[in-house]
Amino acid sequence: MKVTNILPLAILPFFVACMNDGSSKEEELPNNRVTLKDYNIIIAPDLSNRINMALYPKPIHDTVLISSLIGHSSDLLSLNTRRSGQADIYKIDFINRGILNGTSFEPKKMTIDFSRFKNNQIDRVKYIRQGLKSDEQQFSDEVKRVYDYSLKNQTGADVWNYFNETVKSSLVDASPKRIQSDNNILVDKKNNNVVLLLTDGYLENANKGKGYRLDPALIAKIRQDFKASRKSDLAAFIKADSAYALNKTDFNLKDVNIFIAELVDRSLDKYGVAKEQPTDFQIIKVVWEKWLKDSGSPNVKVVQAVNTKQEFYQEFEQFLKTL
């Protein structure tokens, strides 16, 4: 973020003039209405045995990707022509919050909160210049401690229940709030809840059965049945049979945008060549998207493990731009 370009929030005509092709459809609504969007980014790592790189190797470690994203927090403040008053929040959320019991981890160290400055842009700019870098480093260091601990103290990750129950307490109000009316321009301020889930895509729930699992056995069955059907549209085939579906959550995810990253396709060999068709990833992507959209989520993106941290950041930034 270029601090020197920050202007007071009250200069609304400037915001309207800045709306360009990067703005969302909502920002282009008629009747002189403008929506300024902020992002409540909830980073939820699956800390099951997938983080053991000896068992499930992948190009880039989660901690590197999380650190890279946090390091771009000041850049994202200018996303979609924003110039001031940004209320973005970054925080780690635990799928299994039992990890906090009996440990010394401090969630506050894994939180960066620009919303605390409210309309005080002077303090916000001062923090960006003088305090943000040290908080980014503290965030990354604490996340690394969490991963080191989790690698030595393996627990499961009930991702289904995370979206059904646990995530609720990390969400913020996503309803637009009118902040000013000037020159016949209606300006709304809106928070977007964004869950960044780092997982391999396989749901192997030890306590629940059908409808809560997407394990290698189910993936193999879907693949076998699809081949036997001689149909060509994998997505349509999966969506047509409830036996392949995950149960939708009881909690309506209507205010939760979900970015699922770092899926590791076990159907590929060490050279990245598919041993099976359709691949695990192709099947997992359809099942996850159907599950979360059926559960109410307005925006879902599923991506495979990336080769560089730059690729990861670009994918996530592009997702935010679409919200």
DRENDO-1510 file (C-alpha; in Angstrom, 1 decimal, always signed):
<recs>
REC; n; res; u; v; w
REC; 1; MET; +0.0; +0.0; +0.0 .
REC; 2; LYS; +1.3; +3.4; -1.0 .
REC; 3; VAL; +0.7; +5.4; +2.1 .
REC; 4; THR; +1.4; +8.7; +0.4 .
REC; 5; ASN; -1.7; +8.1; -1.8 .
REC; 6; ILE; -4.2; +7.8; +1.1 .
REC; 7; LEU; -7.0; +10.3; +1.1 .
REC; 8; PRO; -9.6; +10.9; +3.7 .
REC; 9; LEU; -12.7; +8.7; +3.6 .
REC; 10; ALA; -14.9; +11.7; +3.4 .
REC; 11; ILE; -13.8; +12.5; -0.2 .
REC; 12; LEU; -16.5; +10.4; -1.7 .
REC; 13; PRO; -16.4; +11.7; -5.3 .
REC; 14; PHE; -12.8; +10.5; -5.4 .
REC; 15; PHE; -14.0; +6.9; -4.7 .
REC; 16; VAL; -16.6; +7.1; -7.4 .
REC; 17; ALA; -14.1; +8.4; -9.9 .
REC; 18; CYS; -11.8; +5.5; -9.0 .
REC; 19; MET; -14.3; +2.8; -9.7 .
REC; 20; ASN; -12.9; +0.9; -12.7 .
REC; 21; ASP; -13.0; -2.5; -14.3 .
REC; 22; GLY; -11.5; -4.0; -11.1 .
REC; 23; SER; -14.7; -3.1; -9.1 .
REC; 24; SER; -17.3; -5.7; -8.4 .
REC; 25; LYS; -20.7; -5.8; -10.0 .
REC; 26; GLU; -22.2; -4.6; -6.7 .
REC; 27; GLU; -20.0; -1.4; -7.0 .
REC; 28; GLU; -21.6; -0.8; -10.4 .
REC; 29; LEU; -25.2; -0.8; -9.3 .
REC; 30; PRO; -27.4; +2.0; -10.6 .
REC; 31; ASN; -29.0; +4.8; -8.6 .
REC; 32; ASN; -25.6; +6.3; -7.5 .
REC; 33; ARG; -24.8; +3.5; -5.1 .
REC; 34; VAL; -21.2; +2.6; -4.1 .
REC; 35; THR; -20.1; -0.3; -2.0 .
REC; 36; LEU; -16.7; -0.2; -0.3 .
REC; 37; LYS; -15.6; -3.7; +0.8 .
REC; 38; ASP; -13.3; -4.9; +3.5 .
REC; 39; TYR; -12.1; -8.4; +4.2 .
REC; 40; ASN; -12.2; -10.6; +7.3 .
REC; 41; ILE; -9.7; -13.2; +6.3 .
REC; 42; ILE; -9.8; -16.4; +8.4 .
REC; 43; ILE; -6.8; -18.7; +7.8 .
REC; 44; ALA; -7.8; -22.2; +8.9 .
REC; 45; PRO; -5.1; -24.8; +8.5 .
REC; 46; ASP; -5.9; -28.5; +8.5 .
REC; 47; LEU; -3.3; -29.6; +11.1 .
REC; 48; SER; -3.8; -33.3; +10.7 .
REC; 49; ASN; -1.1; -35.7; +9.4 .
REC; 50; ARG; -1.2; -33.9; +6.1 .
REC; 51; ILE; +1.4; -31.4; +7.5 .
REC; 52; ASN; +3.9; -34.2; +7.8 .
REC; 53; MET; +6.0; -33.5; +4.6 .
REC; 54; ALA; +7.7; -36.9; +4.9 .
REC; 55; LEU; +4.3; -38.6; +4.5 .
REC; 56; TYR; +2.6; -36.1; +2.1 .
REC; 57; PRO; +5.3; -34.0; +0.4 .
REC; 58; LYS; +4.3; -30.8; -1.4 .
REC; 59; PRO; +6.3; -28.0; -3.0 .
REC; 60; ILE; +5.8; -25.3; -0.5 .
REC; 61; HIS; +5.2; -25.6; +3.3 .
REC; 62; ASP; +2.0; -24.0; +4.7 .
REC; 63; THR; +3.9; -21.7; +6.9 .
REC; 64; VAL; +5.7; -20.1; +4.0 .
REC; 65; LEU; +2.3; -19.5; +2.2 .
REC; 66; ILE; +0.7; -18.0; +5.3 .
REC; 67; SER; +3.8; -15.8; +5.9 .
REC; 68; SER; +3.6; -14.7; +2.3 .
REC; 69; LEU; +0.0; -13.7; +2.5 .
REC; 70; ILE; +0.4; -11.8; +5.7 .
REC; 71; GLY; +3.4; -10.0; +4.2 .
REC; 72; HIS; +1.0; -8.7; +1.5 .
REC; 73; SER; -1.5; -7.4; +4.0 .
REC; 74; SER; -0.5; -3.7; +3.3 .
REC; 75; ASP; -0.7; -4.3; -0.5 .
REC; 76; LEU; -4.2; -5.7; -0.2 .
REC; 77; LEU; -5.4; -2.6; +1.6 .
REC; 78; SER; -5.6; -0.9; -1.9 .
REC; 79; LEU; -7.5; -3.8; -3.5 .
REC; 80; ASN; -10.4; -2.6; -5.6 .
REC; 81; THR; -9.4; +1.1; -5.5 .
REC; 82; ARG; -9.6; +1.4; -1.7 .
REC; 83; ARG; -7.7; +4.3; -0.3 .
REC; 84; SER; -8.6; +4.8; +3.4 .
REC; 85; GLY; -10.7; +3.5; +6.3 .
REC; 86; GLN; -9.9; -0.1; +5.5 .
REC; 87; ALA; -11.0; -2.6; +8.2 .
REC; 88; ASP; -9.3; -5.8; +7.0 .
REC; 89; ILE; -8.6; -8.5; +9.6 .
REC; 90; TYR; -6.3; -11.5; +9.3 .
REC; 91; LYS; -6.4; -14.2; +11.9 .
REC; 92; ILE; -5.6; -17.9; +12.4 .
REC; 93; ASP; -8.5; -20.1; +13.3 .
REC; 94; PHE; -8.2; -23.6; +14.5 .
REC; 95; ILE; -10.3; -26.4; +13.0 .
REC; 96; ASN; -9.6; -28.3; +16.2 .
REC; 97; ARG; -9.6; -25.7; +18.9 .
REC; 98; GLY; -8.5; -28.2; +21.4 .
REC; 99; ILE; -4.9; -27.4; +20.3 .
REC; 100; LEU; -5.2; -24.3; +22.5 .
REC; 101; ASN; -5.8; -26.3; +25.6 .
REC; 102; GLY; -2.7; -26.7; +27.7 .
REC; 103; THR; -0.5; -24.8; +25.2 .
REC; 104; SER; +1.1; -21.4; +25.3 .
REC; 105; PHE; -0.2; -20.2; +21.9 .
REC; 106; GLU; -1.5; -16.7; +21.8 .
REC; 107; PRO; -4.2; -16.1; +19.2 .
REC; 108; LYS; -3.6; -12.3; +19.5 .
REC; 109; LYS; -0.1; -12.9; +18.1 .
REC; 110; MET; -1.8; -14.5; +15.1 .
REC; 111; THR; -4.1; -11.6; +14.4 .
REC; 112; ILE; -3.6; -8.4; +12.3 .
REC; 113; ASP; -6.6; -6.1; +12.7 .
REC; 114; PHE; -6.9; -2.8; +10.7 .
REC; 115; SER; -10.5; -2.4; +11.9 .
REC; 116; ARG; -9.3; -1.3; +15.3 .
REC; 117; PHE; -8.4; +2.1; +13.9 .
REC; 118; LYS; -12.0; +2.7; +12.7 .
REC; 119; ASN; -12.1; +6.2; +11.1 .
REC; 120; ASN; -8.7; +7.3; +12.4 .
REC; 121; GLN; -6.6; +7.1; +9.2 .
REC; 122; ILE; -3.7; +8.9; +10.8 .
REC; 123; ASP; -3.1; +6.1; +13.3 .
REC; 124; ARG; -3.7; +3.5; +10.6 .
REC; 125; VAL; -1.0; +5.0; +8.4 .
REC; 126; LYS; +1.4; +5.3; +11.4 .
REC; 127; TYR; +0.8; +1.6; +12.2 .
REC; 128; ILE; +1.5; +0.6; +8.6 .
REC; 129; ARG; +4.7; +2.5; +8.6 .
REC; 130; GLN; +6.0; +1.7; +12.0 .
REC; 131; GLY; +4.3; -1.3; +13.5 .
REC; 132; LEU; +3.0; -3.7; +10.8 .
REC; 133; LYS; +6.3; -5.3; +9.8 .
REC; 134; SER; +7.0; -6.5; +13.4 .
REC; 135; ASP; +3.4; -7.8; +13.8 .
REC; 136; GLU; +3.8; -9.7; +10.5 .
REC; 137; GLN; +6.9; -11.3; +11.8 .
REC; 138; GLN; +5.3; -12.1; +15.1 .
REC; 139; PHE; +2.3; -13.7; +13.3 .
REC; 140; SER; +4.6; -15.9; +11.2 .
REC; 141; ASP; +6.7; -16.9; +14.1 .
REC; 142; GLU; +3.7; -18.0; +16.2 .
REC; 143; VAL; +2.2; -19.9; +13.2 .
REC; 144; LYS; +5.5; -21.8; +12.9 .
REC; 145; ARG; +5.3; -22.7; +16.6 .
REC; 146; VAL; +1.8; -24.1; +16.0 .
REC; 147; TYR; +2.9; -26.2; +13.1 .
REC; 148; ASP; +5.9; -27.5; +15.0 .
REC; 149; TYR; +3.7; -28.5; +18.0 .
REC; 150; SER; +1.0; -30.1; +15.8 .
REC; 151; LEU; +3.6; -32.2; +13.9 .
REC; 152; LYS; +4.6; -33.7; +17.3 .
REC; 153; ASN; +1.1; -33.9; +18.7 .
REC; 154; GLN; -1.1; -35.2; +15.9 .
REC; 155; THR; -4.8; -34.8; +16.1 .
REC; 156; GLY; -7.6; -35.1; +13.6 .
REC; 157; ALA; -9.3; -32.3; +11.7 .
REC; 158; ASP; -13.1; -32.4; +11.5 .
REC; 159; VAL; -13.5; -30.0; +8.6 .
REC; 160; TRP; -17.2; -30.7; +8.2 .
REC; 161; ASN; -17.9; -29.6; +11.7 .
REC; 162; TYR; -15.7; -26.6; +11.4 .
REC; 163; PHE; -18.0; -25.2; +8.7 .
REC; 164; ASN; -21.1; -26.4; +10.5 .
REC; 165; GLU; -20.3; -24.9; +13.9 .
REC; 166; THR; -16.7; -23.7; +14.8 .
REC; 167; VAL; -16.4; -21.0; +12.1 .
REC; 168; LYS; -19.4; -19.1; +13.4 .
REC; 169; SER; -17.4; -17.3; +16.2 .
REC; 170; SER; -14.8; -16.0; +13.7 .
REC; 171; LEU; -17.3; -14.3; +11.4 .
REC; 172; VAL; -18.1; -10.6; +11.3 .
REC; 173; ASP; -21.4; -8.9; +10.3 .
REC; 174; ALA; -21.5; -8.9; +6.5 .
REC; 175; SER; -24.5; -6.7; +6.1 .
REC; 176; PRO; -23.8; -3.3; +4.4 .
REC; 177; LYS; -23.8; -0.2; +6.6 .
REC; 178; ARG; -24.6; +3.3; +5.2 .
REC; 179; ILE; -21.6; +5.5; +6.1 .
REC; 180; GLN; -22.3; +8.7; +4.2 .
REC; 181; SER; -24.5; +10.4; +1.6 .
REC; 182; ASP; -23.0; +13.2; -0.4 .
REC; 183; ASN; -23.8; +14.7; -3.8 .
REC; 184; ASN; -26.6; +12.1; -4.2 .
REC; 185; ILE; -24.1; +9.3; -3.8 .
REC; 186; LEU; -25.1; +6.4; -1.5 .
REC; 187; VAL; -22.1; +4.8; +0.1 .
REC; 188; ASP; -22.3; +1.4; +1.9 .
REC; 189; LYS; -19.5; -0.2; +3.9 .
REC; 190; LYS; -19.4; -4.0; +3.8 .
REC; 191; ASN; -17.3; -6.8; +5.3 .
REC; 192; ASN; -16.5; -9.9; +3.4 .
REC; 193; ASN; -15.8; -13.1; +5.4 .
REC; 194; VAL; -13.2; -15.1; +3.6 .
REC; 195; VAL; -12.1; -18.5; +4.9 .
REC; 196; LEU; -8.7; -19.7; +3.6 .
REC; 197; LEU; -8.7; -23.4; +4.2 .
REC; 198; LEU; -5.3; -25.2; +3.8 .
REC; 199; THR; -6.1; -28.9; +3.4 .
REC; 200; ASP; -5.3; -31.8; +1.1 .
REC; 201; GLY; -9.0; -32.3; +0.3 .
REC; 202; TYR; -9.4; -35.7; +1.8 .
REC; 203; LEU; -12.0; -35.9; +4.6 .
REC; 204; GLU; -11.3; -39.0; +6.6 .
REC; 205; ASN; -13.6; -38.6; +9.6 .
REC; 206; ALA; -13.0; -41.2; +12.3 .
REC; 207; ASN; -16.3; -40.6; +14.1 .
REC; 208; LYS; -18.8; -40.2; +11.3 .
REC; 209; GLY; -19.6; -42.2; +8.2 .
REC; 210; LYS; -21.4; -41.7; +4.9 .
REC; 211; GLY; -22.0; -38.0; +4.1 .
REC; 212; TYR; -19.1; -36.8; +6.3 .
REC; 213; ARG; -16.2; -38.5; +4.5 .
REC; 214; LEU; -14.4; -38.0; +1.2 .
REC; 215; ASP; -11.7; -40.6; +1.6 .
REC; 216; PRO; -9.7; -42.6; -1.0 .
REC; 217; ALA; -12.3; -45.4; -0.9 .
REC; 218; LEU; -15.2; -43.1; -1.9 .
REC; 219; ILE; -13.0; -41.4; -4.5 .
REC; 220; ALA; -12.1; -44.8; -6.0 .
REC; 221; LYS; -15.8; -45.7; -6.1 .
REC; 222; ILE; -16.8; -42.5; -7.9 .
REC; 223; ARG; -14.0; -43.0; -10.4 .
REC; 224; GLN; -15.0; -46.6; -11.0 .
REC; 225; ASP; -18.7; -45.8; -11.3 .
REC; 226; PHE; -18.0; -42.9; -13.7 .
REC; 227; LYS; -16.0; -45.1; -16.0 .
REC; 228; ALA; -18.6; -47.7; -16.0 .
REC; 229; SER; -21.3; -45.2; -16.9 .
REC; 230; ARG; -19.5; -44.2; -20.1 .
REC; 231; LYS; -20.6; -40.6; -19.5 .
REC; 232; SER; -18.4; -37.7; -20.3 .
REC; 233; ASP; -19.4; -35.0; -17.8 .
REC; 234; LEU; -17.8; -35.8; -14.5 .
REC; 235; ALA; -19.4; -32.9; -12.6 .
REC; 236; ALA; -22.9; -33.7; -13.8 .
REC; 237; PHE; -22.4; -37.4; -13.0 .
REC; 238; ILE; -21.3; -36.7; -9.4 .
REC; 239; LYS; -24.0; -34.1; -8.7 .
REC; 240; ALA; -26.7; -36.5; -10.0 .
REC; 241; ASP; -26.1; -39.1; -7.3 .
REC; 242; SER; -26.5; -38.2; -3.6 .
REC; 243; ALA; -24.4; -41.3; -2.6 .
REC; 244; TYR; -21.4; -39.2; -3.6 .
REC; 245; ALA; -22.3; -36.1; -1.8 .
REC; 246; LEU; -21.3; -34.6; +1.5 .
REC; 247; ASN; -24.1; -33.6; +3.8 .
REC; 248; LYS; -24.7; -29.9; +3.6 .
REC; 249; THR; -24.1; -28.0; +6.9 .
REC; 250; ASP; -26.9; -27.0; +9.2 .
REC; 251; PHE; -25.3; -23.6; +9.5 .
REC; 252; ASN; -26.1; -21.5; +6.4 .
REC; 253; LEU; -22.7; -20.3; +4.9 .
REC; 254; LYS; -24.4; -17.5; +3.0 .
REC; 255; ASP; -21.9; -14.9; +4.4 .
REC; 256; VAL; -18.8; -17.1; +4.0 .
REC; 257; ASN; -16.6; -17.0; +0.9 .
REC; 258; ILE; -14.3; -20.0; +0.8 .
REC; 259; PHE; -10.9; -20.5; -0.8 .
REC; 260; ILE; -9.5; -24.0; -0.5 .
REC; 261; ALA; -5.8; -24.4; -1.2 .
REC; 262; GLU; -3.0; -26.9; -1.2 .
REC; 263; LEU; -4.9; -30.0; -2.3 .
REC; 264; VAL; -2.4; -32.8; -2.9 .
REC; 265; ASP; -3.5; -35.2; -5.5 .
REC; 266; ARG; -2.6; -38.7; -4.4 .
REC; 267; SER; -3.5; -40.1; -7.8 .
REC; 268; LEU; -0.4; -38.5; -9.3 .
REC; 269; ASP; +3.0; -40.1; -9.3 .
REC; 270; LYS; +6.2; -38.4; -8.0 .
REC; 271; TYR; +6.6; -36.8; -11.4 .
REC; 272; GLY; +3.1; -35.3; -11.4 .
REC; 273; VAL; +1.8; -37.8; -14.0 .
REC; 274; ALA; -1.8; -39.1; -13.4 .
REC; 275; LYS; -2.0; -42.8; -12.5 .
REC; 276; GLU; -5.8; -42.7; -12.7 .
REC; 277; GLN; -8.4; -40.8; -14.7 .
REC; 278; PRO; -10.3; -38.9; -13.6 .
REC; 279; THR; -7.8; -37.8; -11.1 .
REC; 280; ASP; -8.4; -37.5; -7.3 .
REC; 281; PHE; -8.3; -33.7; -7.6 .
REC; 282; GLN; -10.9; -33.6; -10.4 .
REC; 283; ILE; -13.3; -35.6; -8.2 .
REC; 284; ILE; -12.5; -33.8; -5.0 .
REC; 285; LYS; -13.0; -30.4; -6.6 .
REC; 286; VAL; -16.6; -31.2; -7.7 .
REC; 287; VAL; -17.6; -32.8; -4.4 .
REC; 288; TRP; -16.2; -29.9; -2.3 .
REC; 289; GLU; -17.8; -27.2; -4.5 .
REC; 290; LYS; -21.1; -28.9; -4.5 .
REC; 291; TRP; -21.0; -29.4; -0.7 .
REC; 292; LEU; -20.1; -25.8; +0.2 .
REC; 293; LYS; -22.4; -24.2; -2.4 .
REC; 294; ASP; -25.3; -26.4; -1.3 .
REC; 295; SER; -24.5; -25.2; +2.3 .
REC; 296; GLY; -25.0; -21.6; +1.1 .
REC; 297; SER; -21.5; -20.3; +0.4 .
REC; 298; PRO; -21.8; -17.7; -2.5 .
REC; 299; ASN; -18.2; -18.1; -3.7 .
REC; 300; VAL; -16.0; -21.2; -3.5 .
REC; 301; LYS; -12.6; -21.8; -5.2 .
REC; 302; VAL; -10.6; -25.0; -5.0 .
REC; 303; VAL; -6.9; -25.1; -6.1 .
REC; 304; GLN; -4.2; -27.6; -6.1 .
REC; 305; ALA; -0.9; -27.3; -4.2 .
REC; 306; VAL; +1.1; -24.5; -5.8 .
REC; 307; ASN; +4.8; -24.5; -6.8 .
REC; 308; THR; +5.6; -21.0; -5.6 .
REC; 309; LYS; +4.4; -18.6; -2.9 .
REC; 310; GLN; +3.9; -16.0; -5.6 .
REC; 311; GLU; +1.5; -18.3; -7.4 .
REC; 312; PHE; -0.4; -18.8; -4.1 .
REC; 313; TYR; -0.7; -15.1; -3.5 .
REC; 314; GLN; -1.9; -14.3; -7.0 .
REC; 315; GLU; -4.6; -17.0; -6.8 .
REC; 316; PHE; -5.8; -15.7; -3.5 .
REC; 317; GLU; -5.7; -12.0; -4.6 .
REC; 318; GLN; -7.7; -12.8; -7.7 .
REC; 319; PHE; -10.3; -14.6; -5.5 .
REC; 320; LEU; -10.7; -11.5; -3.4 .
REC; 321; LYS; -11.1; -9.3; -6.5 .
REC; 322; THR; -14.2; -11.4; -7.5 .
REC; 323; LEU; -16.0; -10.8; -4.2 .
</recs>
